[in-house]
């Protein structure tokens, strides 16, 4: 079967691949305090780990990563403080060990420190035991530096291997933020069975890297003006607010931390904080609140059962 082309698979095979890790019921209880919309800001502090993962050890690309810790992260933390906006920082353990003061500053400011791999490894290419060892090692390192063990993870490059979900559950993590099956939080299912793990979904359109990153020796040349990205993200926020949903955003200190791009985030937060019906929370807080819906009975569509369904 391993030598078959996808068009030769029988139904059990292609259905099994699809059902391996799947979105289950949507978890969207009313937001705390009567808020109309939840805002979950996140920053992936990748820094030097991207070139290091690829074996690039020369100063050029490493200096790009250092910018994130040296300049970008302090700017981001200052902006979040001014807007009184809590956020989640997903930190590869090697980044944390290279810049322990950043992790301590993030934790001291009341933000969440969450897992993001060891060296931003391509976990889908790892064997199960290697992936397990790196996950546990990264959790230990972040716990040591931040003073609290992470409750959630974002896989490097938003990738899942066949073992990732099993290992996250084994490690006792409460949530993931790497998958893209919904706009709202949902329970992850494995082989058709609920797991109890909450997904805080991401999307590339709500990530700064696709718009602004550049690869010198590849055909990646960003041409999107920051204010054009601002317009897209404001539209995403407004639509989430109109539907009573979640607005989740992924950024990187070495990307968003440049002057012209930080203007984007400043204006976005100014726009969001003008509304008085917004709950700005960490991913862990959003996931914990979404998890309260796990105890509710479900209807046929996998959503909390209504009185009409029970009648």
C-alpha positions as CSV (number, residue, x, y, z in Angstrom):
1,X,0.0,0.0,0.0
2,X,2.9,2.3,0.6
3,X,3.8,2.3,-3.1
4,X,0.3,3.2,-4.2
5,X,-0.5,6.5,-5.8
6,X,-3.2,8.5,-3.9
7,X,-5.7,7.8,-6.7
8,X,-5.2,4.1,-6.1
9,X,-6.1,4.3,-2.4
10,X,-9.2,2.5,-1.2
11,X,-11.8,4.5,0.8
12,X,-10.5,3.2,4.1
13,X,-7.1,4.6,3.4
14,X,-8.0,8.1,2.2
15,X,-10.7,8.4,4.8
16,X,-8.2,7.3,7.5
17,X,-5.8,10.0,6.6
18,X,-8.5,12.7,6.8
19,X,-9.9,11.5,10.1
20,X,-6.5,11.1,11.8
21,X,-6.6,14.6,13.2
22,X,-9.8,16.5,12.6
23,X,-11.9,19.4,13.9
24,X,-14.6,18.2,16.2
25,X,-17.3,20.3,17.8
26,X,-17.0,24.1,17.8
27,X,-16.3,25.5,21.3
28,X,-17.8,29.0,21.4
29,X,-19.4,29.7,24.8
30,X,-20.4,33.3,25.5
31,X,-17.3,35.4,26.1
32,X,-16.6,36.6,29.7
33,X,-18.1,39.8,31.0
34,X,-20.6,40.0,28.2
35,X,-17.8,40.7,25.6
36,X,-18.9,40.7,22.0
37,X,-15.5,39.5,20.6
38,X,-12.4,37.8,22.0
39,X,-8.9,39.0,20.8
40,X,-6.0,36.6,21.1
41,X,-2.7,38.2,20.1
42,X,0.4,36.0,19.7
43,X,4.1,36.4,19.0
44,X,6.4,33.7,17.8
45,X,9.8,34.5,19.2
46,X,11.7,32.5,16.6
47,X,14.8,34.8,16.5
48,X,17.9,32.9,15.4
49,X,16.3,29.4,15.4
50,X,15.1,29.5,11.8
51,X,18.6,29.8,10.3
52,X,20.0,27.5,13.0
53,X,17.4,24.8,12.2
54,X,18.6,25.0,8.5
55,X,22.2,24.7,9.5
56,X,22.9,28.4,8.6
57,X,25.5,29.6,11.0
58,X,26.9,32.7,9.4
59,X,26.2,36.1,10.8
60,X,23.9,37.5,8.1
61,X,20.7,35.6,8.8
62,X,21.5,35.2,12.5
63,X,21.6,38.9,12.8
64,X,18.1,39.1,11.4
65,X,17.0,36.8,14.2
66,X,18.9,38.8,16.8
67,X,17.0,41.9,15.7
68,X,13.8,40.2,17.0
69,X,15.2,39.8,20.5
70,X,17.3,43.0,20.6
71,X,14.9,45.4,19.1
72,X,11.5,43.8,18.1
73,X,10.5,42.2,21.3
74,X,11.2,45.2,23.6
75,X,9.1,47.4,21.2
76,X,6.3,44.8,21.2
77,X,6.3,44.6,25.0
78,X,6.2,48.3,25.3
79,X,3.3,48.6,22.9
80,X,1.3,45.9,24.7
81,X,1.9,47.6,28.0
82,X,0.7,50.9,26.7
83,X,-2.5,49.3,25.4
84,X,-2.8,47.0,28.5
85,X,-3.1,44.0,26.1
86,X,-2.1,40.6,27.3
87,X,-0.6,38.3,24.7
88,X,0.9,34.9,24.2
89,X,4.6,34.3,23.3
90,X,5.3,31.0,21.6
91,X,9.0,30.5,22.1
92,X,11.4,27.8,20.7
93,X,13.5,26.6,23.6
94,X,16.7,27.6,21.9
95,X,15.5,31.1,21.5
96,X,14.6,31.1,25.2
97,X,18.1,29.9,26.2
98,X,19.7,32.4,23.9
99,X,17.6,35.3,25.3
100,X,16.5,34.3,28.8
101,X,15.9,37.9,29.8
102,X,13.2,38.2,27.1
103,X,11.3,35.2,28.6
104,X,11.6,36.6,32.0
105,X,10.3,40.0,30.8
106,X,7.4,38.4,29.0
107,X,6.4,36.4,32.1
108,X,6.9,39.4,34.5
109,X,4.6,41.5,32.3
110,X,1.8,38.9,32.8
111,X,2.0,37.5,29.3
112,X,1.8,33.8,28.5
113,X,5.0,31.8,27.6
114,X,4.0,28.8,25.4
115,X,5.9,26.0,23.6
116,X,7.1,26.3,20.0
117,X,9.5,23.5,19.5
118,X,13.1,23.1,20.5
119,X,15.0,24.8,17.6
120,X,12.0,25.4,15.3
121,X,12.6,21.9,14.0
122,X,10.6,20.4,11.2
123,X,8.8,18.1,13.5
124,X,6.9,16.3,10.7
125,X,10.3,14.9,9.6
126,X,11.3,13.5,13.0
127,X,10.8,10.1,14.4
128,X,8.4,9.8,17.3
129,X,11.0,9.4,20.0
130,X,13.0,12.4,18.8
131,X,9.9,14.5,18.6
132,X,8.9,13.5,22.1
133,X,12.3,14.2,23.5
134,X,12.4,17.7,22.0
135,X,8.9,18.5,23.2
136,X,9.6,17.5,26.8
137,X,13.0,19.2,26.7
138,X,11.5,22.4,25.5
139,X,8.7,22.4,28.1
140,X,11.4,21.9,30.8
141,X,13.5,24.8,29.5
142,X,10.5,27.2,29.3
143,X,9.3,26.2,32.8
144,X,12.7,26.9,34.2
145,X,12.9,30.3,32.7
146,X,9.3,31.5,32.9
147,X,8.5,30.0,36.3
148,X,5.5,28.1,35.0
149,X,5.1,25.1,32.7
150,X,3.4,25.9,29.4
151,X,-0.1,24.7,29.0
152,X,-0.2,25.1,25.2
153,X,1.9,24.7,22.1
154,X,2.3,25.9,18.6
155,X,4.2,23.5,16.4
156,X,7.1,24.9,14.4
157,X,5.7,26.0,11.0
158,X,2.3,24.8,12.1
159,X,3.1,21.3,11.2
160,X,1.8,18.0,12.7
161,X,3.5,14.6,12.3
162,X,1.6,11.4,12.8
163,X,2.7,11.5,16.4
164,X,2.3,15.1,17.4
165,X,-1.2,15.0,18.8
166,X,-0.4,11.8,20.9
167,X,2.7,13.5,22.3
168,X,0.9,16.7,23.1
169,X,-1.7,14.8,25.0
170,X,0.9,12.6,26.7
171,X,2.7,15.8,27.9
172,X,-0.6,17.1,29.4
173,X,-1.0,20.1,27.2
174,X,-4.4,21.7,27.3
175,X,-4.4,23.3,23.9
176,X,-2.8,23.7,20.5
177,X,-2.6,26.7,18.2
178,X,-1.3,25.3,14.9
179,X,-4.3,24.1,12.9
180,X,-6.7,25.9,10.6
181,X,-10.1,24.1,10.4
182,X,-12.3,26.9,11.8
183,X,-12.4,30.6,12.7
184,X,-13.5,29.6,16.3
185,X,-12.0,27.3,18.9
186,X,-12.8,23.6,18.5
187,X,-12.1,20.3,20.1
188,X,-9.6,18.2,18.3
189,X,-10.7,14.7,17.3
190,X,-8.4,11.8,16.6
191,X,-9.6,8.9,14.5
192,X,-13.2,10.1,15.1
193,X,-12.8,10.3,18.9
194,X,-12.8,13.5,21.0
195,X,-9.5,14.2,22.7
196,X,-10.5,17.0,25.1
197,X,-7.7,19.2,23.6
198,X,-8.7,22.7,22.5
199,X,-7.6,24.1,19.2
200,X,-7.1,27.9,19.0
201,X,-6.9,28.1,15.3
202,X,-4.5,30.1,13.2
203,X,-4.5,31.1,9.6
204,X,-1.8,32.4,7.2
205,X,-3.9,35.5,6.4
206,X,-3.6,36.5,10.1
207,X,0.1,36.0,10.2
208,X,2.7,38.7,9.5
209,X,5.3,36.5,7.9
210,X,3.7,35.8,4.6
211,X,3.4,39.5,3.9
212,X,6.8,40.7,5.0
213,X,9.4,38.0,4.9
214,X,12.1,37.8,2.2
215,X,14.4,35.0,1.1
216,X,17.5,36.4,-0.6
217,X,18.2,33.4,-2.8
218,X,14.6,32.5,-3.5
219,X,11.7,34.1,-5.3
220,X,10.2,35.5,-2.1
221,X,10.0,39.2,-2.3
222,X,7.2,40.8,-0.2
223,X,5.4,43.8,-1.8
224,X,2.5,44.2,0.6
225,X,2.5,47.7,2.3
226,X,1.9,47.5,6.0
227,X,-1.2,49.6,5.8
228,X,-2.7,47.1,3.3
229,X,-2.2,44.4,5.9
230,X,-3.8,46.6,8.5
231,X,-6.9,46.9,6.3
232,X,-7.1,43.1,6.0
233,X,-6.7,42.6,9.7
234,X,-9.2,45.3,10.6
235,X,-11.7,43.5,8.3
236,X,-11.0,40.2,10.1
237,X,-11.5,41.8,13.5
238,X,-14.7,43.6,12.5
239,X,-16.1,40.3,11.0
240,X,-15.2,38.4,14.2
241,X,-16.9,41.1,16.3
242,X,-20.0,41.1,14.2
243,X,-20.4,37.4,14.6
244,X,-19.5,37.3,18.3
245,X,-16.4,35.3,17.5
246,X,-12.6,35.1,18.0
247,X,-10.0,37.3,16.4
248,X,-6.6,35.5,16.6
249,X,-3.4,37.0,15.3
250,X,0.1,35.6,14.8
251,X,3.2,37.8,14.6
252,X,6.9,37.6,15.0
253,X,9.1,40.2,16.8
254,X,11.7,40.1,14.1
255,X,9.0,40.8,11.5
256,X,6.4,43.1,13.0
257,X,9.0,44.8,15.2
258,X,10.4,47.1,12.4
259,X,9.3,50.7,12.6
260,X,6.9,50.9,9.7
261,X,5.3,47.6,10.6
262,X,4.9,48.4,14.3
263,X,2.7,51.4,13.1
264,X,0.4,48.7,11.8
265,X,0.1,47.0,15.2
266,X,-0.2,50.3,17.0
267,X,-3.1,51.4,14.8
268,X,-4.8,48.0,15.1
269,X,-4.7,47.9,18.9
270,X,-5.9,51.5,19.0
271,X,-8.8,50.5,16.8
272,X,-9.6,47.4,18.9
273,X,-9.4,49.1,22.3
274,X,-11.9,51.8,21.3
275,X,-14.6,49.1,21.6
276,X,-15.8,48.5,25.1
277,X,-17.1,45.0,24.4
278,X,-13.7,43.3,23.7
279,X,-12.1,40.6,25.8
280,X,-8.3,40.6,25.1
281,X,-6.8,37.4,26.5
282,X,-3.9,35.0,26.2
283,X,-4.4,31.9,24.1
284,X,-4.3,29.9,27.4
285,X,-7.2,32.0,28.7
286,X,-9.2,31.7,25.5
287,X,-8.6,27.9,25.4
288,X,-9.6,27.5,29.1
289,X,-12.8,29.4,28.5
290,X,-13.6,27.5,25.3
291,X,-13.0,24.2,27.3
292,X,-16.0,25.0,29.5
293,X,-18.1,24.0,26.6
294,X,-16.7,20.5,26.6
295,X,-19.0,19.5,29.5
296,X,-22.1,20.6,27.5
297,X,-24.1,17.9,25.7
298,X,-23.8,18.0,21.9
299,X,-26.3,18.0,19.2
300,X,-26.1,16.3,15.8
301,X,-23.8,19.0,14.4
302,X,-21.3,18.7,17.1
303,X,-22.3,21.9,18.8
304,X,-23.7,22.5,22.3
305,X,-27.2,21.1,22.4
306,X,-30.0,23.6,22.6
307,X,-33.2,23.2,24.6
308,X,-35.0,22.8,21.2
309,X,-32.7,19.9,20.3
310,X,-33.5,18.2,23.6
311,X,-37.3,18.7,23.3
